[in-house]
Amino acid sequence: MSLKCGIVGLPNVGKSTLFNCLTSSQQADAANYPFCTIEPNLGVVIVPDKRIDELVKIYKPKKTAKTVIEFVDIAGLVAGASKGEGLGNQFLSHIREVDAIIHIVRCFDDENVIHVNNRVDPKADIEIIETELILKDIETIENRIQKTEKGLKSGDRKVKEEYQHYNDLKKHLESGRLAKYFIDVFRKSHAPDDIKHLNDLNLLTDKHVLYVANVDDKSIHGNEYSKVVEEIAGKEGEMAIVLSVEIEAELAQLEAEEEQEFLKELGIDEPGLDKLIHTAYKLLGLRTFFTAGEKEVHAWTITGGIKAPQAAGVIHTDFEHGFIRAEIMSYDDLIACGSEHAVKEKGLMRVEGKDYEIKDGDIVYFRFNV
């Protein structure tokens, strides 16, 4: 599986510049006026993972395959977007297709960079975006209610329950609350099949949000504006990071050694873009396992809690259907021992069955029969 994230925010907050940095490209125009982006830009980015480099040193494979994340740069939203203001509905539909939302919030003062509402106010900016997403979700719910009403005459108990859920969810949204607060209650108390009708709505405000507080180069460790963003993220049960899109744009132009020197000068452990990707993985509960050998070292992305047969199915459906067992060693054990042979000699290679839950960093050999 690959992760798909939509980059959203008000016009002119740094979305397209961030996208260009992530993809090391100039695909997205970056200019100092609203609605510079009029079509969603797509970019596939390799997930930074130093473990792959270490595995390559050990196995010296003919081929290497890293995990990727897809970013969608979506045009700036404004108040009234759900009703067609600005560039409106077409861009809200693009958000529906992503796994998570990266919400960039302006957290810097600069009279030379236009703000669509002529003031810097992170809380108000976030509320504008959330309101538009909620209004779009209400529209989705109303359409589903109309369709469900036609089935009420059948007297089917399940249809009646779903109809009630839709109406309760609509009231919840109309009170200004995000859909995830309502649906999460059902997730905790119902089996997945029993809330499929709610999950299938794919509501915009039911998606995880990673807030990015875009600060100036003098506030890379945060400022009063970014604290507001972090507080809002905490209340919503989401995550927030602070980065300077301006600095990331500079880093994107540097060679590896120059980048490390620049980071050291700034007192930063890793580029903000790497932090963004790693945080998105953490937010969505994603894990990476590896298959490794002389032919190929391959990183695979799975959701947390997946058992060995389902993880095998990520590689190929035949692996899942014919699953016998999984031979597993941890990345840390392999690095400590120096070779796969040494891992086996020390008895650290394990044999696991169908109930084993794959852990982040597992190096796996699947045994299967087709």
N, C-alpha and C positions, 0 to 999 in steps of 0.2 A: 504494500500500500504506500501511497505517497500523500503527503499533507498538502492541502491547498488553503492558503490564507488570503483574505481580501484586505487590502490597505485602504482605510477610510478616514474621513475627517472633513472639516470644513475646507473650502477652497484656500489654497495658498498657505498651507501649514507645513509643507515639506514632504508630502506624500510621494510625488514624482521623483524628487531628488533622492529620497530614501530608496525607492524602487530602482533607480539607476545605480545606486551604490550596491544594493543587494545583487543585482544581476551584472555588475561591472560593465554596464552598457549605457548608452544614451538613447535607449528605446523610448523613454517617456520624456516629452518636452518638459522643461522646468523653466517657468517664466513668472514674472512678478505681476500676474493678473489672474482673477478668478476664472475657472473653467478652462484652464490651459489643457487639461486632459479631457477629451471629448469621446474617446473610445477606451475601453478597458485594455491596459497593457498586460501582457502575460509574460512571465519569466520563470524559468526553472533554475534553481540554485542548489548546488551540492551542499549537503549538510556537513559542516566542519566537525570532524571526528578524528582526533590524533591516534586513536586505537587502530584505525585502518592502516596508517603509516607504519605502525609497529608490527602489525601482522604481515605486511608486505615484506618487511625486513627479514622476518623469520621464514616465510614460505617461498619468497621470491616467485610469485605466480606469474603466469603468462598474461593474465587479465585481472583487472580490479574493477569492482562495481560498488560505488558509494550510494547512499540513500540521498534522495532529493526532496526538495520542498518547492511547491509552486506558489508564486506570488501573483496576485492580480491587483493592479493599480486602478482603483475605481475613482471616477470623477468626484470632485468635491461636492458634498451635499450641503444644502442650505435649508432654512426654515421654509416649509411648504413643498419640499421635495416629493413627499408622498402624494401630493396632489398635482405634481407636474412642474413645480417651480424649479428654476435653474435648469438642470438637465434631467431632473426628476426620476420618474418611474423606471426608466430603462436601466439605471445604475443600481437601483434597489434590487432589481431582479438578478443582477450579477452577484450581489452579496449573498443571495439565497443559495448559490451554488458552492460556496466555500465551507471548509470545515471549521474555521475560526476567523475571527475578525481582529485585525490589528488597527487599533484606533489611535491615530497620531493627533496629539493635542499641542497646540502652540504654547510654549512656556518661556517665551523670551520677548523683550521689548526691542523694537527696531522700527523707527519712523520711516525707514526706507523700504520696508516690506509691508505691503498693504494687508490689512486685516479686513475680511469681508464685512465685519460689524463695527469696524473702527475702534476696537478696544481689545485688550488682552484679558480674557476672563475664562480660565480653563473649565470652571464649574459650569458656566453658562454654555460654553461651546459643547461640552459633553451632553448637556441636557438637550440641546438642539438636535444633535445626532440621534440620541435615544428616542426623543419624541417622534422624529420622522420614522424611525424603525418600528416603533410601537404602532403608529398610525397605519403603516403598511401591513403590519401583522393583523390589525383589526379588520382591514379590508380582506385579508386572506381568510380570517375566521368567518366573516359574514358570508363569503362565498360558500364556505363549507357548510355553514348552518342551512343555507338555502337548499343545497343539494341533499342534506340529511333529512330535511323536513319532508321530502317526497317519500322517504322510506318509513316514516312514522305510522302510516296507515296500516302497515303490515303487522303491527303489534309486536315486532321483534324486540325482546328485552335489551339486547346488546345495542341495537340502533337507538333505542330510547336513552340508554346510559350515555352513549357517545354524544348524542344531541345535547344532553344536560351538561356534559363536560365542556362542550364547545361554548355553550352560553355562559357557563361560569368563567371560562377562560376569557371570553369577551369582556365581561364585567371587570375582571382582574386587570386587563389591559387598559380599559377605559379609565381606571383609577390611576393610571400613570405608572403601573408596575410592569417590569419586564416579564416576559413569558416564562423564563427559566425558573423564576421563583414559584410559579404555579405548577409547572410540569415536574420539577424536581421532587415535590411532595409525592406525586404519583410514582415516580421512579423508585423512591425509597419504600413504598408500601405495596407496589404491584409488580407482578411478573412482566418481563418485556413484552410478551404477546398481548397482555391486557392493556397496554398503553401504546400499542403500535399506531393507533389512530392519531394520537397526539404527536408522536415522533414523526409521523409521515407528513405532518403539516410543514415541517422544516422551517419553522418561524425564525425570523431574523434575530429576535431578542431571546431566542433559546440557544444561541451559539455562544461559545466561550469568547471572551474579549481580552486581548493583551493590549494594555494601554502603553503608549510610548510618549513620554514627556519630552518633547523636542526643545532642548535648551540651547543657549548660545555657548560659544567656546569657553567662556569664563565660568560657566556653571555646570561643568560636566559631572559633578558629584551631587547636583541638585540645587534647587532654589525654592523660594516661597511658592511659586506657581506649581512646580513639580510635586511639592508636598501635598497640594490639593488633589492632584491626579492620583497619587499613591493612596490617599485617604479614601477617595471614591472607589478605587479598585478594591481596597480592603473590605469596604462595606458590601460590595457586590460579590465578594468571594472570588475575585479575579486577581490577575497579577499586573504589575506595572514595572517598567524599567525607564531609566533616565538615559538619554543619549543626545548627542549633538549631531544632527544631520549634516551640519556644516563640516564638522571634523571628520565624519564618516566619508564625506565626499573627498576630502583631502587624502584620507587613508587609502581610498579605492584607487588612487593614482600612483601609489608607492609600490616599490618592490618589497618582497618579504622582509629582507634585512632592514630596510629603511622603515618599514611599518613597525617592526619590533622596537627600534630605537625611538620612534615617535611615541609609541605607547608608553615606553619607559619614562620618557620626559613628562608625559601627562599623568603618570602614576596610575595607569589603567592596566589590568591583567590581560584583558582580551578586547578585541574590537567590539563596539556596540552591536554590530550586525550579528556577530557570532552569539553574543549574549541574547539577542532577540530570538534567534532560531532555537537556541537551547531552552530558553524560557517557554517558547511556544510548544516545544515537545513536552516539557514538564507540565504545562497547563492542561494539555490534552491527554496526559497519562500515557505517552508513547514510550516504547522501549526499542532498543536495537539489539539484534542478535546477529551472529556471523556464521557463515560457512567458509571454511578455509582449506586450501590445498595447493598443490603445485599448479593446477590448471587455473584456479581463480580464488581470489579473496572477495567475498561479497557481503555487504551489509544489508540487513533486512529490517524494515520498520513494522512493528506490531503494536497493538494496544495492550495496556497492562491487563493481566489476568488471563491471557490466552494460553491454552494448554498446548502441549507438544504437537498433537495431530493437526490442530488448526494452524499452528505456526508452519508446519510442514506444507500445509495447503497454500500458504502465501507463496511458496516457491513453485509448487505445481499441484494441481488438484489430485493427481495420481498419488502423490506422496501422502496426502491426507487419507484417501480412500484405502490405500494399502499399508497404512502405518503399522509397523511392528514395534519399534522402540527407537529411542534417541540416545546416542552416545554423546555425553556433554562434558566439557571442561570450561572453567571460567577463564575469562581473559586475564585476570590478575594472576591466577595460577600459572598460566602459560608464560607470562612475562617473567614471573619470579623464577620459574624453572628453566626458561630459555629455549625449550623445544618441546614439541609434542611427545617425543620419545621419553623425555625426562618426566613429563607429567604422568605418563602411563606407568613408568617405573616407580613413582612415588604413590601410586594408587589413587591419583586425583582425577582420573577419567571415570565418570559415573555413567551407569546405564539407567535410563529413566523410561517409565511407561506412559500410557495415554493420559494419566491424571497429573503429570508433571506440568507445573506452570513455568513457562519460559521466563528467565530473568534477564535484565539488561546486562549485556556483556557476555552472555553465554556463547560459546563456540560449539556448534551442533553438527553432528553427523546423523542424518536420518536413515534408518533402515526400514525398507518398505517392500511390499510384494504386490505386484500388479497382475 
